[in-house]
Amino acid sequence: MVKDNIIQFPKKFTMPKTPKEDKELQKKIAEQHQQIFCQAMADEITENILIRLHSENISVTSKDFLKDYKLVSESLKSLLLRTQGLKHTLQSKVDKAVTTKGKGNSPYSVTIDYDKFK
């Protein structure tokens, strides 16, 4: 037996995965990346809105302003998530309260029934 000063570290153990589990994991990771992307886009766009409004001498620190601003931010995030086929809580409210008129994917009229937001 040869003595040396090399220490053998244990090999990293990974749980074997079936192809189905691996695909589900990849899908979940892709969805998380899409959500992060949508959040970053919404943050960037609403930040630009905030800067523009502030430059127009609109008070952007009042309690009421910030409530409306948060709704705009979440609405934008919901819109971006929908384009990626992902869900947001606000989407079901929009689907109930907003109607469009037109043929196919070319609506010419969009109407909001605010009573249906309740």
N, C-alpha and C positions, 0 to 999 in steps of 0.2 A: 504494500500500500504506500502510495506516494503522498507525502504531506506537502500541502501548499497553502497559501493564504487567500485562496479564492473562495468566496462565500457564495453558495448557490441560493439564489432567491427563488421563492415559489413562483410557479407560472400563474399568470392571471387566468382565473377560471371564468368562462362565460357560459351562460345557460344556453343550451342548444335551442334554436328556434325553428319552428316549422315555417315553410314559405308563407303560409297564410298570416301567421303572427308577424313576420317580418314586413309583409306588405301593409298590414294594419298600422304598424309602428311608423313606417315611412309616410303613410297617409296622414297620420296624426302630426308628425313633425312638419310636413308640408303645410298643413292647416295652421299650425302655430306660427310658421314663418309668414304666411299670408296675413294672419291677424296682426302680427308685429308690423308688417309693411303697411297695412291699412291704418293702423294707429299712428305710425310715423308720418304718413301722408296727411292724415287729418290734422295732426298737431302742427305740421308745417304750414298747411293752408290757413288754419285758424289763427296761427301766430301772425301770419302776414295780414290777415283781416284786422287783428288787434292793433298791430303797428299802424296800419292805414287809418283806422278810426282814431287812434290817439293823435296822429299827425293832423287830423282835422279838428282837433280840440274837443273831442268827445270824451267825456269822463268814463274811463274804462275800469274804475275801481269801485263803483257803487255796487251795492248788494244786488239790486234789480238787474243792472247790466250784466253782472257775472252769472246770474241765473239764466238769462237769455243766451248769453255767450256759450254756456255749457250745453244748452240744448242744441245750438247751432253746431257745436263741435261733435256731439253725439250723433246728430242727424247726418253729418258728413261721414262719420265713421260707419254708420249703418249703411249709407249709400255705397261706400267703397267695399264693405264686406259683401253686400249683395252682388256687386259686380264679380266677385270671386266665388259666388255660390255659397257663402258662409252666412250664418244666422246672427242676428242682433235683436234684442228685445224690442226695439223701436219699430222694426219692420212689420210686425203683426198689427200694430196701431196704425201705421201708414196704410197698410193694405185695407183696413176697415174704413178709414176716413178719407182716402184720396181716390178719386175716380178719374178716368180719362175717357175722352171721346175721340174716335178716329178709326182708321182702318189699319189692322195689323200692328206693326211696330212704328207707325207714324201718327201719334196722337196730335190733335190740333187744339185740344182743350184739356186742361187739368183743373179739377175742382176739389177743394178741401172742405169737408163737412166737419167743423170743429166739435160739434155735439157728439160725434162718433169717437172722439178721442177719450171719452170717459170710460 
